[in-house]
Amino acid sequence: MSTVVAWWERRQVVLYLAAILLGAAVGMGAPSVAPVLTLAVYPVLALLLFATFLAVPLIEVGRAFRDRRFVGTVLVVNFVVVPVVAWALSRFVADDRALVIGVLLVLLTPCVDYVIVFTGLAGGAKTRLLAAAPLLMLAQVLLLPLYLLLFLGEEAAGLIEIGPFVEALLLLIVAPLAGAAVVQALARRFPAAALLVRVMAGAMVPLMMLTLAVVVGSQIAAVGAQATALLRLVPIYLAFLTIMAVVGLAAGRVARLDVPAVRAVVFSGATRNSLVVLPLALALPATLGLAPLAVVTQTLVELVGMVVFVRLVPWLTPGRKGREPARRD
């Protein structure tokens, strides 16, 4: 078993790309499976995050939350720098209200779920990012309507509901985290629970592959049907990834964070909460039907980008890949 785990960990980037291609092939070849795959997105993602949280000693989460310098840097990047970047990039589709709303919806909301997984794969401070996740979720719930009001006016701001954010927080953060806490406690006394911890740790790569395939397969057909209009968004999303990689590196170094924390800041600034804001986009009037597809397009671009980031970010931030102690300043 250890040999198999070592094999797929060495080849994880290639395997992730293969999973994305497989999901695209299934989604385009059999569009009728998209609704089933859509229903599977949250359960598969919750399982992936359960495995991620299980690998994190939960006592470290409490310590990491006191790392004010890291948390402050993540908040500034996501809620001061990102809105400026998002607004500037949205000007390239200012002639299409649906695309503008979709772009702003997704770019203004930082990811709180699979970003933790990708951060860990790149040797980043996933524990500290996990500790910041509830604060990131709360901040985006409060600030998203304000930013939309500022950028789009009262009409757009009134379209946002809090429900999908609460649902995502409970299903993708609270439930997997609570489950991981229970299993970690049981693992100290029961061999079966300890075995589950080891199995889930070894299953991280196939679980990520499954998540990528399901997400891409559930959405690719809808995007393909509007490919001509949505192609305008690809350079915008690629530019966002590039800009935020530079911003994250600069912010982490200005804040004098250690290498794993800098990597975490990069991933937090670059990844967006597309799976959470998609229900918001789907609830928009039919005249804004391209908005949810704009969100989905960002997901597809980002997933490929994250596979690249897993290799690129460690190369840009050479240093020890292992877990670092949380700073307390």
C-alpha positions as CSV (number, residue, x, y, z in Angstrom):
1,M,0.0,0.0,0.0
2,S,2.8,2.4,0.9
3,T,4.4,1.8,-2.5
4,V,1.1,2.7,-4.3
5,V,0.7,5.9,-2.2
6,A,4.3,6.9,-2.9
7,W,3.7,6.3,-6.7
8,W,0.7,8.5,-7.0
9,E,2.1,11.2,-4.8
10,R,5.1,11.5,-7.1
11,R,2.8,11.8,-10.1
12,Q,0.0,13.8,-8.6
13,V,0.1,16.7,-11.0
14,V,-0.1,14.5,-14.1
15,L,-2.9,12.5,-12.4
16,Y,-4.8,15.7,-11.6
17,L,-4.6,16.8,-15.2
18,A,-5.8,13.4,-16.3
19,A,-8.8,13.6,-13.9
20,I,-9.7,17.0,-15.3
21,L,-9.6,15.6,-18.9
22,L,-11.6,12.6,-17.9
23,G,-14.3,14.8,-16.3
24,A,-14.4,17.0,-19.4
25,A,-14.7,13.9,-21.6
26,V,-17.6,12.4,-19.6
27,G,-19.4,15.8,-19.2
28,M,-19.2,16.5,-23.0
29,G,-19.8,12.9,-24.1
30,A,-22.8,12.3,-21.8
31,P,-24.4,15.6,-20.8
32,S,-27.2,13.8,-19.2
33,V,-25.0,12.8,-16.3
34,A,-24.3,16.4,-15.3
35,P,-27.2,16.7,-12.9
36,V,-26.1,13.6,-11.1
37,L,-22.5,14.8,-10.9
38,T,-23.7,18.2,-9.7
39,L,-25.4,16.5,-6.7
40,A,-22.2,14.7,-6.0
41,V,-20.0,17.8,-5.8
42,Y,-20.7,18.7,-2.1
43,P,-20.4,15.1,-0.8
44,V,-17.2,14.4,-2.7
45,L,-15.7,17.8,-1.6
46,A,-16.8,17.2,2.0
47,L,-15.0,13.8,2.0
48,L,-11.9,15.4,0.6
49,L,-11.9,18.0,3.3
50,F,-12.6,15.4,6.0
51,A,-9.4,13.6,4.9
52,T,-7.5,16.9,4.9
53,F,-8.7,17.9,8.4
54,L,-8.0,14.4,9.7
55,A,-4.3,14.9,8.8
56,V,-4.2,18.1,10.9
57,P,-3.8,17.8,14.7
58,L,-6.7,20.0,15.7
59,I,-4.8,21.5,18.7
60,E,-2.7,23.3,16.0
61,V,-5.8,24.9,14.6
62,G,-6.3,26.8,17.8
63,R,-2.7,27.9,18.0
64,A,-2.8,29.0,14.3
65,F,-5.8,31.2,14.9
66,R,-3.7,33.3,17.2
67,D,-1.3,34.0,14.3
68,R,-2.4,37.6,13.9
69,R,0.2,38.5,11.3
70,F,-0.8,35.7,8.9
71,V,-4.5,36.2,9.4
72,G,-4.2,39.9,8.9
73,T,-2.2,39.4,5.7
74,V,-4.8,37.0,4.3
75,L,-7.6,39.4,5.1
76,V,-5.8,42.4,3.5
77,V,-5.1,40.4,0.3
78,N,-8.6,39.1,-0.1
79,F,-10.7,42.1,1.0
80,V,-8.5,45.1,0.1
81,V,-6.4,44.1,-2.9
82,V,-8.7,41.5,-4.6
83,P,-11.7,43.9,-4.9
84,V,-9.5,46.4,-6.8
85,V,-8.1,43.7,-9.1
86,A,-11.6,42.2,-9.6
87,W,-13.1,45.6,-10.5
88,A,-10.3,46.4,-12.9
89,L,-10.6,43.0,-14.7
90,S,-14.4,43.2,-14.9
91,R,-14.0,46.4,-17.0
92,F,-13.0,44.1,-19.9
93,V,-16.6,42.7,-20.1
94,A,-18.4,45.9,-18.9
95,D,-20.6,45.8,-22.0
96,D,-22.3,42.6,-20.8
97,R,-24.1,42.9,-17.4
98,A,-24.5,39.2,-16.9
99,L,-20.7,38.6,-17.4
100,V,-19.8,41.5,-15.1
101,I,-22.0,40.2,-12.3
102,G,-20.7,36.7,-12.7
103,V,-17.0,37.8,-12.8
104,L,-17.5,40.0,-9.7
105,L,-19.5,37.3,-7.8
106,V,-16.7,34.8,-8.1
107,L,-13.6,37.0,-7.9
108,L,-14.8,38.8,-4.8
109,T,-15.2,35.6,-2.7
110,P,-12.1,33.8,-1.4
111,C,-12.2,30.0,-1.3
112,V,-12.4,28.3,2.1
113,D,-12.6,24.6,1.0
114,Y,-10.3,22.9,-1.5
115,V,-7.8,25.8,-1.2
116,I,-6.7,24.1,2.1
117,V,-6.0,20.9,0.1
118,F,-4.0,22.6,-2.6
119,T,-2.1,24.6,0.0
120,G,-1.1,21.4,1.7
121,L,0.0,19.8,-1.5
122,A,2.3,22.7,-2.2
123,G,3.9,22.6,1.3
124,G,1.9,25.6,2.5
125,A,0.6,26.4,6.0
126,K,-2.8,24.6,5.6
127,T,-3.4,24.5,9.4
128,R,-3.2,28.3,9.6
129,L,-5.4,28.7,6.5
130,L,-7.9,26.3,8.0
131,A,-8.0,28.4,11.2
132,A,-8.7,31.5,9.1
133,A,-11.5,29.8,7.0
134,P,-14.5,30.8,9.3
135,L,-13.3,34.4,9.4
136,L,-12.9,34.4,5.6
137,M,-16.4,33.0,5.2
138,L,-17.9,35.5,7.6
139,A,-16.1,38.5,6.0
140,Q,-17.2,37.6,2.5
141,V,-20.9,37.2,3.6
142,L,-20.8,40.7,5.0
143,L,-18.7,42.4,2.4
144,L,-19.9,40.9,-0.9
145,P,-23.2,42.9,-1.0
146,L,-21.3,46.0,-0.1
147,Y,-18.8,45.5,-2.9
148,L,-21.6,44.7,-5.4
149,L,-23.4,47.9,-4.3
150,L,-20.3,49.9,-4.8
151,F,-19.4,48.4,-8.2
152,L,-22.9,47.6,-9.7
153,G,-25.5,49.6,-7.7
154,E,-28.4,48.8,-5.4
155,E,-30.2,46.4,-7.8
156,A,-27.3,43.9,-8.0
157,A,-26.6,44.0,-4.2
158,G,-30.2,43.2,-3.5
159,L,-29.9,39.9,-5.3
160,I,-27.5,38.3,-2.8
161,E,-28.8,35.9,-0.2
162,I,-26.9,34.5,2.8
163,G,-28.3,30.9,2.6
164,P,-25.8,29.3,0.3
165,F,-22.9,30.7,2.4
166,V,-24.3,29.2,5.6
167,E,-25.0,25.9,3.9
168,A,-21.4,25.7,2.5
169,L,-20.0,26.6,5.9
170,L,-21.9,23.8,7.7
171,L,-21.4,21.1,5.0
172,L,-17.9,21.8,3.9
173,I,-16.2,23.1,7.0
174,V,-18.1,22.4,10.2
175,A,-19.3,18.8,9.5
176,P,-16.0,17.5,8.1
177,L,-14.0,19.2,10.9
178,A,-16.3,17.8,13.6
179,G,-16.0,14.3,12.0
180,A,-12.2,14.6,11.9
181,A,-12.1,15.7,15.6
182,V,-14.2,12.6,16.6
183,V,-12.0,10.2,14.6
184,Q,-8.8,11.7,16.0
185,A,-10.1,11.3,19.5
186,L,-11.1,7.7,18.9
187,A,-7.8,6.9,17.2
188,R,-6.0,7.2,20.5
189,R,-7.9,4.2,21.9
190,F,-9.3,2.2,19.0
191,P,-7.1,0.5,16.3
192,A,-9.9,0.8,13.7
193,A,-10.1,4.5,14.0
194,A,-6.3,4.8,13.8
195,L,-6.4,2.7,10.6
196,L,-9.0,5.0,9.1
197,V,-6.7,8.0,9.8
198,R,-3.9,6.2,7.9
199,V,-6.2,5.1,5.0
200,M,-7.6,8.6,4.5
201,A,-4.1,10.1,4.6
202,G,-3.0,7.8,1.8
203,A,-6.2,8.4,-0.2
204,M,-5.7,12.2,-0.6
205,V,-4.5,12.0,-4.2
206,P,-7.4,9.8,-5.5
207,L,-9.9,11.9,-3.6
208,M,-8.6,15.0,-5.2
209,M,-8.8,13.3,-8.6
210,L,-12.4,12.3,-7.9
211,T,-13.2,15.9,-6.9
212,L,-11.7,17.4,-10.0
213,A,-13.4,14.9,-12.3
214,V,-16.8,15.4,-10.7
215,V,-16.6,19.2,-10.7
216,V,-15.5,19.4,-14.3
217,G,-17.9,16.8,-15.5
218,S,-20.8,18.4,-13.9
219,Q,-20.3,21.8,-15.5
220,I,-18.3,21.4,-18.8
221,A,-21.4,20.8,-21.0
222,A,-23.1,24.0,-19.9
223,V,-20.0,26.0,-20.5
224,G,-19.4,24.4,-23.9
225,A,-22.9,25.4,-25.1
226,Q,-21.9,29.1,-24.6
227,A,-18.3,28.8,-25.4
228,T,-18.1,31.7,-27.8
229,A,-19.4,34.2,-25.2
230,L,-17.5,32.7,-22.3
231,L,-14.1,32.6,-24.1
232,R,-13.8,36.3,-23.3
233,L,-13.5,35.4,-19.6
234,V,-10.6,33.0,-19.9
235,P,-7.9,35.7,-20.3
236,I,-9.5,37.6,-17.3
237,Y,-9.3,34.6,-15.0
238,L,-5.8,33.7,-16.1
239,A,-4.8,37.3,-15.5
240,F,-6.4,37.1,-12.0
241,L,-4.3,34.0,-11.2
242,T,-1.1,35.6,-12.4
243,I,-1.7,38.9,-10.6
244,M,-2.7,37.3,-7.3
245,A,0.3,35.0,-7.4
246,V,2.5,38.1,-7.5
247,V,0.4,39.9,-4.9
248,G,0.5,36.9,-2.5
249,L,4.2,36.5,-2.8
250,A,4.8,40.3,-2.2
251,A,2.3,40.5,0.7
252,G,3.8,37.4,2.4
253,R,7.3,38.8,2.2
254,V,6.3,42.3,3.3
255,A,4.6,40.8,6.3
256,R,7.8,38.7,7.0
257,L,5.9,35.4,7.0
258,D,7.7,32.1,6.9
259,V,7.8,30.1,3.6
260,P,4.7,27.8,4.3
261,A,2.7,30.9,5.3
262,V,3.7,32.8,2.1
263,R,2.5,29.8,0.1
264,A,-0.8,29.8,1.9
265,V,-1.3,33.5,1.2
266,V,-0.7,32.9,-2.5
267,F,-3.2,30.1,-2.7
268,S,-5.8,32.0,-0.6
269,G,-5.6,35.1,-2.8
270,A,-5.7,33.2,-6.0
271,T,-8.5,30.6,-5.3
272,R,-12.2,31.7,-5.3
273,N,-15.4,30.4,-3.7
274,S,-17.0,29.3,-7.0
275,L,-18.8,26.3,-5.7
276,V,-20.5,28.4,-3.0
277,V,-21.4,31.4,-5.1
278,L,-22.8,29.3,-8.0
279,P,-26.2,28.9,-6.3
280,L,-26.3,32.7,-6.0
281,A,-25.6,33.0,-9.7
282,L,-28.2,30.4,-10.5
283,A,-30.8,32.3,-8.5
284,L,-30.4,35.4,-10.7
285,P,-33.1,36.4,-13.3
286,A,-33.2,34.5,-16.6
287,T,-31.9,37.7,-18.4
288,L,-28.6,37.2,-16.5
289,G,-28.3,33.5,-17.6
290,L,-24.6,33.9,-18.5
291,A,-23.7,34.8,-14.9
292,P,-23.7,31.3,-13.5
293,L,-21.7,30.1,-16.6
294,A,-19.2,32.9,-15.9
295,V,-18.8,31.4,-12.4
296,V,-18.4,27.9,-13.8
297,T,-15.8,29.0,-16.3
298,Q,-13.7,30.5,-13.5
299,T,-13.9,27.1,-11.7
300,L,-12.5,25.3,-14.8
301,V,-9.7,27.8,-15.3
302,E,-8.8,27.8,-11.7
303,L,-8.7,24.0,-11.4
304,V,-6.1,23.8,-14.1
305,G,-4.3,26.8,-12.6
306,M,-4.1,25.1,-9.2
307,V,-2.6,22.0,-10.7
308,V,0.1,24.3,-12.1
309,F,0.4,26.3,-8.8
310,V,1.1,23.1,-6.8
311,R,4.5,22.9,-8.6
312,L,5.0,26.6,-9.4
313,V,4.5,28.1,-5.9
314,P,7.1,25.9,-4.2
315,W,9.6,26.7,-7.0
316,L,8.9,30.4,-6.4
317,T,9.2,30.1,-2.6
318,P,12.1,27.7,-2.0
319,G,12.3,26.5,1.5
320,R,11.4,23.7,3.9
321,K,8.2,22.0,2.9
322,G,7.3,20.5,6.2
323,R,4.9,22.0,8.8
324,E,6.0,25.2,10.5
325,P,5.0,26.3,14.0
326,A,2.4,29.0,14.1
327,R,3.7,32.5,14.8
328,R,2.2,34.3,17.7
329,D,2.8,37.9,16.9
